[in-house]
Each structure stands twice: as structure tokens, then as C-alpha cells.
Amino acid sequence: MKLSNTAILALAISSITATAYAETQSQAFTPVTVNEKSAQSEATGFLEGSTVSGTTRNWYANEQLKRGGKFTYRKDGVATPTDRRINWVQGTIVKYNSGFTEGTVGFSTEVAAYNAIALERDRENLASNNGGAPGTRPGAGNNRTLTREGGEAQGQWSKVGLANVKARISNTTLTAGRMNFSSPQVDVIGNRPLPSSFEGIAIHSEELNNLSFDLASFDRVSPRTEESLSKFRSEYGAIDAEADHVHTGGISYQPFASLTTSLWGTQAEDLWNQYYFGATHVLGDSSVLALTTGLNYYKTVDEGKKKLGEIDNDTYSLSFGLTHQAHTLTFSYQEVNGNEYFDYLHETNGIYLANSLLSDFNGPNEKSFQVAYGLNMAEYGVPGLKFNIYQARGWGIDGTHYKGGGYDGVQSMDGEHHYEYGIGAAYAVQSGPLKATTVRATYTAHRASENQADGSINEFRLVTTVPFNIL
């Protein structure tokens, strides 16, 4: 990994500052030992451990393209431009979890029904495709509401979001079917009314303290705004380049109470092999001053039939967060070393980079820097209320040396730059019948040079999520 002089200098300064003013947090080494507790020995039974729960989410987004960017919608059979798009959807999940059966090997099941109701159905407001203008990818369609041919919303639709069986021995669980899964490369993405999910098989093991293992293989993804299953493809590459299988495995290790690390490898068949290393370290005491340092590094190379062409990409982010009581100030630097995008799997949140915001700041050879401030009002007697504000800038985007393949179009990016700023507020209800209900409002603005892919756009989102228990 190549760290710039700027990043190294920032690391040194931040470490010195935290050491000088923060109370020392224990950095004692924690040895890896055999986990003497068995989760399966505490199994309560298939029916006895059953629960029925769910959430309902009201999701509203209002986007407006700037600097000449246009969405399009069909009016009397003619593609008509508009600069605004509005999506408003109610998404509901009802989930059944059984308990594990008793015995050496325990079995359980998980089933969840997903339902979406489009509260905004007008094709002009939904404005699906864009005619190649900035703001959305050409031909991408509406990625927030399921729409019919012609652009009108499907008023109501449902699907089986989760359906799996589990077998557990001691502290090792095998899951087969449609499931949630979380890793730096294959991760459920939940930034819409309904989340994605993955179909395949996975093993998670916690037989050792401070050291866990994961292995998984998936062949289909259940998209956030679709009823059907799809093959995996990349977020930024050619949409016809698909992977028949995605194989992933990783280790999570906590050598100190203050340090967590993870190492993962993922193969998207005929697209790429991607490797990840991440570490988070906490130093000091937040009541005085604490420093949280985060490192994320991805290495991506082409694989098999090379459906996306040649790929050789090193991307990393380095962040430093200083916390004093209610206040957190974070500085994040991110760098892409490669003539193509840093890319990840579509319908996943497989991008654990500090500057992945409305824009991912992941253009060819791009460098970016973010400053963010967060305020936790619990320190002032209002638990559950938080505010945040940030600004990020990206520069040096250069795809002129790209040789062609799955990322054609980046060749026109020569010195592109962009910036983004946002402000948000969130509140979580602390007690009463609506306990754990969350309300979050965000406003984001993004401005880009001519050939930067994300375009210029303003977006307001208001999302309310209400959990509930039936059984």
C-alpha cells in the first residue's frame, strides 16, 4: 500500500496530540484462547425460542439536478426531461426467527416477508432514466422504487426477503438459503425502504476468543427495489458483466481491547479477486480526549474471463476522529491508485472507505479529503438526539491511461474534481411504546466538474423507522 506524505504526516500529528492530552486507555495484549462457553448448550428449543418481529420504514427522497443535468420520464410516449425526482415509499418487514433445537447439533430457521407501498406514483416525479446527463448512470432506471414499463410505480409489491435454515455446533453456525451477511466486501445495504439480501451458504465460527472466522459462497442477490433475484455485477462497471458466484472468507481479530482488525478475500467469478485489510484503534478517554484511528485498504485485480477488462487497483482510506465529551471532529483522507474506478458489488455495501458518502470519491487515481463534525446531545440532557455536518473534496481524477474494457468512458476524465457537503439530524426514541423508533433527516449537495460521473445534485431525505414485536 502506498501512503502519501500528507497521510503519514497527519497520522504523526494526530498521534502526538492524543498522547499529550488524553488519558491513557489500556493497551494490554489479549491472548487467543479457546471459548469455553457454548452457545448451542444454551439452546431453548425450536418453538420455545421463537420470535416474530419487524420494522416499518417511511422513506422519502427529493433530488434536484443542477448545472443542466436532467432526469427523463415518458410523456405521451416521448422522453421528457426534468431536473427533479421524488421517491416516497413505505417498506415493511415481518420476520420469524425460531430458536435452536436442543442437542449437540441445533437447527433453526429464519423467514422474513418484505412489502413495499409506493406513496408517490406519478411517472413525472419518479423520473426513471436519464439521457446520459450527470446525476445518475445512463439507463440505470429508478433505483429507489419498483417501476413498470413506462415509468409508473408499481403501487404495492411483496417478496420473501429472507428464508434460510441454520445448523449450529458449539459456537459454529452454518446458514443456507437467503440471508443477511455482513463483511467489507459482501454486506447488506439498507439505505432504501427495504434492504438487499443474498442467497447461498455461509459459516460463522467463534470457537476462539478474540478470533472469529467466516466463509461464504453466494450465487444470487435479492435487490432492494426488485421482486426477483439477480446475478452479481459491479456497481460502476459494464452492467452486462455478471458473476455466477461470489466466494468470500475472512478473519476478525482483536489483539488488544483498543484494537480491532479484519482480513478478507473475495472472488467475484470472472470479474475480480479483491483483498481487504481494516483496523480501528482507540486511544484515550472521550471524557477528556480520545483518538479513533481507522484504516481501510482494498487490493483488486482481474480474475478468470476478465469480463471487466484488466484491473489493478489499490485503494485506501485513513481517518482520525477526536472526541471530547459530546463533540467529535474527524479528518479522513482517501486515495485510489488505479486507472479504473475502485469498484464493489452492486446491491451491497461492500465499500468500507471513509469518504464513501453520496459520492463514493472512487474515480480513477482520485484523492479526497473530508472534515466532519458530530454532536451527541446526550451530554446535554437529550439522549438519542445527534447532529452531524461534513464537507469532502475530491481531485486529480485521471482515467486517460485506461486501456479499455468494463469501465469505458473514464478516458474522458482528465483532472476532474468535485466536492460534497451535508448536514443531518437523527433522533432515537428512548422509552415508551415507540422505543427505538428513529427519525433521520439529511440534506446533501454535490457539485462536479464536467466529466466527473456523479454530476451536480441536491438531495433531501427524511427516513422514519419503527420497530415492533408481535411475539
C-alpha positions in Angstrom: 0.0 0.0 0.0 1.3 3.5 -0.9 0.7 6.1 1.8 1.2 9.7 0.7 3.4 12.0 2.7 0.3 14.0 3.7 -1.3 11.0 5.2 1.8 10.0 7.1 2.2 13.5 8.5 -1.4 13.6 9.6 -1.0 10.3 11.4 2.0 11.5 13.3 0.5 14.8 14.3 -2.8 13.2 15.5 -1.0 10.6 17.5 1.2 13.2 19.3 -1.8 15.4 20.1 -3.8 12.5 21.5 -0.9 11.2 23.6 -0.3 14.7 25.0 -3.9 15.4 26.2 -5.8 12.1 26.5 -6.0 9.8 29.5 -4.3 6.5 28.7 -6.6 3.6 27.7 -5.5 0.1 28.5 -3.4 -1.3 25.6 -2.9 -4.7 27.2 -2.5 -7.7 24.9 -5.4 -10.2 24.9 -4.3 -13.7 24.1 -6.3 -16.0 21.9 -7.9 -18.7 24.0 -10.5 -21.5 23.4 -14.0 -20.3 24.0 -15.2 -22.4 26.9 -18.8 -21.2 26.6 -21.0 -23.0 24.1 -23.9 -21.1 22.5 -25.6 -24.4 21.5 -25.6 -25.7 25.1 -27.9 -22.7 25.9 -30.4 -23.6 23.2 -34.0 -23.2 24.4 -35.8 -25.2 21.7 -37.3 -24.6 18.3 -40.7 -23.2 19.4 -39.6 -22.0 22.8 -37.1 -19.6 21.4 -39.3 -18.3 18.6 -39.8 -14.6 17.9 -41.9 -12.6 15.4 -40.8 -9.0 15.0 -40.4 -6.4 12.3 -39.9 -2.9 11.2 -41.8 -0.4 9.0 -39.9 2.4 7.3 -41.2 5.6 5.7 -38.6 6.6 3.2 -38.8 10.0 1.3 -36.2 11.5 -1.0 -36.3 14.6 -3.1 -33.5 15.1 -5.7 -32.8 18.1 -7.9 -30.1 18.0 -10.6 -28.0 21.2 -11.1 -25.9 22.7 -13.9 -28.0 21.4 -16.7 -28.3 17.8 -15.6 -31.6 16.1 -16.4 -33.6 13.0 -15.5 -36.2 11.9 -18.1 -39.7 10.4 -18.0 -42.1 9.2 -20.7 -44.9 11.7 -21.5 -47.3 10.6 -24.3 -44.6 8.1 -25.4 -41.9 10.8 -25.7 -38.8 11.1 -23.4 -39.3 14.3 -21.5 -36.5 16.0 -19.4 -37.0 17.1 -15.8 -34.5 18.3 -13.2 -36.3 16.8 -10.2 -37.1 13.3 -8.9 -39.2 12.4 -5.9 -39.5 9.0 -4.3 -41.7 8.2 -1.3 -42.1 4.5 -0.2 -43.3 2.7 2.9 -41.3 -0.5 3.4 -42.3 -3.2 6.0 -40.5 -6.3 7.2 -42.1 -9.0 9.2 -39.6 -11.6 10.4 -39.9 -15.0 12.1 -36.9 -16.5 13.9 -37.2 -19.9 15.6 -35.0 -20.9 18.4 -32.3 -23.6 18.1 -33.3 -27.2 18.8 -31.5 -28.7 21.8 -28.8 -31.3 21.5 -25.2 -31.5 20.1 -26.4 -30.1 16.8 -29.1 -27.5 16.9 -31.3 -26.4 14.0 -33.3 -23.2 13.5 -34.9 -21.2 10.7 -35.4 -17.6 9.7 -38.1 -16.3 7.3 -38.9 -12.7 6.5 -41.6 -11.2 4.3 -40.8 -7.8 2.6 -43.5 -5.4 1.4 -43.3 -2.0 -0.3 -46.0 0.5 -1.0 -45.3 3.4 -3.3 -46.8 6.5 -1.8 -45.5 8.6 -4.8 -46.6 7.0 -8.1 -46.5 9.8 -10.7 -44.1 9.0 -13.5 -43.0 12.6 -13.8 -41.9 12.7 -10.2 -40.3 9.3 -10.3 -38.4 10.2 -13.5 -36.6 7.0 -14.2 -33.9 7.1 -16.8 -31.6 9.9 -17.7 -30.4 10.6 -21.1 -26.7 10.4 -20.3 -26.7 13.6 -18.3 -24.9 13.8 -14.9 -26.7 12.7 -11.8 -27.5 9.1 -12.4 -25.8 6.4 -14.6 -27.3 6.3 -18.1 -30.0 3.8 -18.5 -29.9 2.9 -14.8 -33.7 3.3 -14.3 -35.2 4.3 -11.0 -33.1 2.7 -8.3 -35.5 3.6 -5.4 -38.9 2.5 -6.4 -40.0 -0.5 -8.5 -41.5 0.9 -11.7 -43.4 -0.7 -14.6 -42.8 -0.3 -18.3 -43.3 3.4 -19.0 -42.1 4.6 -15.6 -45.1 4.5 -13.3 -44.6 3.0 -9.9 -45.9 -0.5 -9.0 -48.3 0.5 -6.3 -47.6 -2.4 -3.9 -45.3 -5.4 -4.1 -44.0 -8.2 -1.8 -41.4 -10.9 -1.7 -39.7 -13.3 0.6 -36.7 -11.3 1.7 -35.1 -14.0 4.0 -35.6 -17.8 4.0 -32.9 -19.9 5.5 -32.1 -22.8 7.8 -29.3 -22.9 10.3 -27.3 -25.7 11.9 -25.1 -25.0 15.0 -22.5 -27.0 16.8 -21.0 -25.3 19.8 -20.2 -21.8 18.6 -20.1 -22.5 14.9 -23.2 -21.9 12.7 -23.9 -22.9 9.1 -26.6 -20.9 7.3 -28.1 -22.0 4.0 -30.7 -20.1 1.9 -31.5 -16.4 1.6 -29.8 -14.5 4.3 -28.3 -11.3 5.7 -24.5 -11.2 5.6 -22.0 -8.5 6.6 -18.4 -8.1 5.5 -16.3 -5.4 4.0 -16.9 -6.9 0.5 -20.4 -8.5 0.7 -22.6 -6.5 3.0 -26.3 -6.0 3.3 -27.2 -2.4 2.1 -30.1 -0.9 3.9 -30.3 2.7 2.6 -33.6 2.2 0.9 -37.1 1.3 2.2 -36.1 -2.4 2.1 -32.6 -4.0 2.3 -30.8 -6.4 0.0 -30.2 -10.0 0.9 -28.0 -12.8 -0.5 -28.7 -16.4 -1.5 -26.1 -19.1 -0.8 -24.3 -20.7 2.1 -22.2 -19.3 5.0 -20.3 -20.5 8.0 -19.5 -18.3 11.1 -17.3 -19.6 13.8 -16.5 -18.2 17.3 -14.7 -21.2 18.8 -11.8 -18.9 19.9 -12.0 -15.8 22.0 -10.9 -12.6 20.1 -10.7 -14.5 16.8 -13.6 -15.4 14.5 -13.8 -16.9 11.1 -16.3 -16.6 8.2 -16.7 -18.4 4.9 -19.5 -17.9 2.4 -20.5 -18.6 -1.2 -23.4 -16.8 -2.9 -24.9 -17.1 -6.4 -27.7 -14.6 -6.3 -28.6 -11.2 -4.7 -32.2 -10.0 -3.8 -32.1 -6.3 -4.8 -33.6 -3.6 -2.6 -36.2 -2.5 -5.2 -36.9 -5.6 -7.1 -39.1 -8.7 -6.6 -36.7 -11.2 -8.4 -33.2 -12.5 -7.8 -30.3 -11.3 -9.8 -26.7 -12.4 -10.5 -24.0 -10.2 -9.0 -22.5 -7.4 -11.0 -20.3 -4.4 -10.2 -21.5 -1.0 -9.1 -19.5 1.0 -11.7 -18.6 -1.4 -14.5 -20.5 -2.6 -17.6 -23.9 -3.8 -16.5 -23.8 -6.9 -18.7 -20.7 -8.3 -16.9 -22.1 -10.7 -14.3 -20.6 -13.2 -11.8 -22.1 -16.6 -11.5 -20.8 -17.0 -8.0 -19.2 -14.8 -5.3 -16.9 -16.6 -2.8 -15.7 -14.8 0.4 -13.8 -15.5 3.6 -12.4 -13.5 6.4 -10.8 -13.4 9.9 -11.7 -10.8 12.6 -9.1 -10.4 15.3 -8.9 -8.2 18.4 -5.3 -8.4 19.8 -5.9 -5.5 22.3 -9.1 -4.2 23.9 -8.4 -1.0 21.9 -7.6 -2.5 18.5 -9.9 -4.5 16.1 -8.6 -5.8 12.8 -10.0 -7.9 9.9 -8.6 -9.5 6.8 -10.9 -10.7 4.0 -10.6 -12.1 0.5 -13.4 -12.2 -2.1 -13.7 -13.7 -5.6 -16.4 -12.4 -7.9 -16.1 -15.1 -10.6 -14.7 -13.7 -13.9 -14.7 -10.2 -12.6 -12.1 -9.8 -9.9 -10.2 -11.0 -6.8 -10.4 -8.4 -4.0 -8.5 -8.4 -0.8 -9.2 -6.2 2.3 -7.5 -5.2 5.5 -9.1 -3.0 8.1 -8.1 -1.8 11.5 -9.6 0.5 14.2 -7.7 1.8 17.2 -8.9 3.8 20.1 -6.6 5.8 22.3 -7.5 7.9 25.3 -10.7 8.7 27.2 -13.6 10.6 25.5 -14.4 12.4 28.7 -11.1 14.2 28.2 -9.9 13.4 24.7 -10.0 10.2 22.7 -8.4 9.5 19.3 -10.0 6.9 17.0 -7.9 5.9 14.0 -9.3 3.9 11.1 -7.5 2.3 8.2 -9.3 0.5 5.3 -7.3 -0.9 2.4 -8.5 -2.8 -0.7 -6.5 -4.5 -3.4 -8.4 -5.5 -6.6 -7.1 -7.5 -9.6 -8.9 -9.0 -12.6 -9.9 -12.7 -12.5 -10.9 -15.5 -14.8 -12.5 -14.3 -18.1 -11.8 -10.7 -17.1 -15.3 -9.5 -18.1 -14.5 -6.0 -16.8 -11.1 -6.0 -18.5 -7.7 -5.6 -16.8 -7.9 -4.4 -13.2 -5.1 -3.4 -10.9 -6.3 -1.2 -8.2 -5.0 -0.2 -4.7 -7.4 2.0 -2.7 -7.2 3.1 1.0 -8.7 5.5 3.4 -7.2 6.8 6.7 -9.3 8.6 9.3 -8.7 10.3 12.6 -11.5 11.1 14.9 -11.0 13.3 18.0 -13.8 13.0 20.6 -14.3 15.3 23.7 -17.5 14.5 25.5 -20.3 15.4 23.1 -18.1 16.6 20.3 -16.3 14.6 17.6 -14.1 16.1 14.9 -13.0 13.7 12.1 -10.4 14.0 9.3 -10.4 11.5 6.5 -8.0 11.0 3.6 -8.7 8.6 0.7 -6.7 7.6 -2.3 -7.4 5.5 -5.4 -4.3 4.1 -7.2 -5.5 2.6 -10.5 -6.7 3.7 -13.9 -10.3 2.4 -13.3 -12.8 3.1 -10.6 -12.4 1.4 -7.2 -15.4 -0.8 -7.6 -17.6 -3.0 -5.4 -20.5 -5.4 -5.9 -23.9 -3.8 -6.8 -26.6 -4.2 -4.2 -24.1 -4.5 -1.5 -22.5 -2.1 0.9 -19.1 -3.6 0.2 -17.2 -0.3 0.4 -15.7 0.4 3.9 -14.0 3.6 2.9 -14.1 6.7 5.0 -15.1 9.0 2.1 -18.0 6.9 0.7 -20.8 9.4 1.0 -23.4 10.4 -1.5 -20.5 10.2 -3.9 -18.0 7.3 -3.3 -15.0 9.5 -4.2 -13.6 6.5 -6.0 -12.7 7.8 -9.5 -9.5 6.6 -11.3 -6.5 7.9 -9.4 -8.7 10.1 -7.2 -7.6 11.7 -4.0 -10.1 13.1 -1.5 -10.2 14.7 1.9 -13.2 15.0 4.4 -13.8 17.0 7.5 -16.8 16.1 9.6 -18.2 17.2 13.0 -20.7 15.3 15.1 -22.6 16.4 18.2 -24.2 13.9 20.6 -26.9 15.8 22.6 -27.0 13.1 25.3 -24.2 15.1 27.0 -26.7 18.0 27.2 -29.6 16.0 28.6 -31.2 14.9 25.3 -30.3 11.3 24.8 -30.9 9.9 21.3 -30.5 13.3 19.5 -27.5 13.7 17.3 -26.3 16.2 14.6 -23.6 15.9 12.0 -22.1 18.1 9.3 -19.3 17.4 6.8 -17.6 18.6 3.7 -15.5 16.4 1.3 -13.4 17.3 -1.8 -12.0 15.0 -4.5 -9.4 15.9 -7.0 -6.9 14.5 -9.5 -9.4 12.1 -11.2 -7.5 10.8 -14.3 -8.7 8.0 -16.5 -6.7 8.9 -19.6 -4.4 5.9 -19.2 -7.2 3.4 -19.0 -6.8 0.7 -21.7 -10.4 -0.1 -22.2 -12.8 -2.8 -21.0 -15.6 -2.7 -18.5 -15.0 0.9 -17.5 -15.0 2.6 -20.9 -15.9 6.3 -20.5 -13.3 7.1 -17.9 -10.8 8.0 -20.6 -12.5 11.4 -20.7 -11.7 12.1 -17.1 -8.7 14.3 -17.1 -8.1 16.4 -13.9 -11.7 16.1 -12.8 -12.7 17.3 -9.4 -15.8 17.6 -7.2 -17.0 18.4 -3.7 -19.8 17.5 -1.4 -21.3 18.8 1.8 -24.1 17.6 4.0 -25.9 18.2 7.2 -28.0 15.7 9.2 -30.0 15.2 12.4 -31.2 11.9 13.9 -33.3 11.1 16.9 -33.9 7.7 18.5 -36.9 7.4 20.9 -35.6 6.3 24.3 -38.7 4.9 26.0 -42.4 4.2 25.7 -44.4 2.3 23.1 -42.3 3.8 20.3 -38.9 3.0 21.9 -36.1 2.5 19.4 -38.0 4.4 16.7 -35.6 6.5 14.7 -36.1 9.7 12.6 -33.3 10.9 10.4 -33.2 14.0 8.1 -30.3 14.8 5.8 -29.6 17.4 3.2 -26.7 16.8 0.8 -25.3 18.9 -2.1 -22.7 17.6 -4.6 -21.0 19.7 -7.3 -18.8 18.3 -10.0 -16.6 19.3 -13.0 -17.8 18.4 -16.5 -16.7 14.8 -16.8 -16.9 13.7 -13.1 -19.5 10.9 -13.1 -21.7 11.9 -10.2 -22.8 15.2 -11.6 -24.3 18.1 -9.6 -27.2 17.4 -7.4 -29.1 18.4 -4.2 -30.9 15.8 -2.2 -33.1 15.8 0.9 -34.0 12.6 2.7 -36.4 12.0 5.6 -36.5 8.5 6.9 -38.6 7.2 9.9 -38.1 3.6 11.0 -40.4 2.0 13.6 -39.6 -1.4 15.1 -42.3 -3.7 16.5 -42.6 -7.1 18.2 -45.5 -9.4 17.6 -44.4 -12.5 19.6 
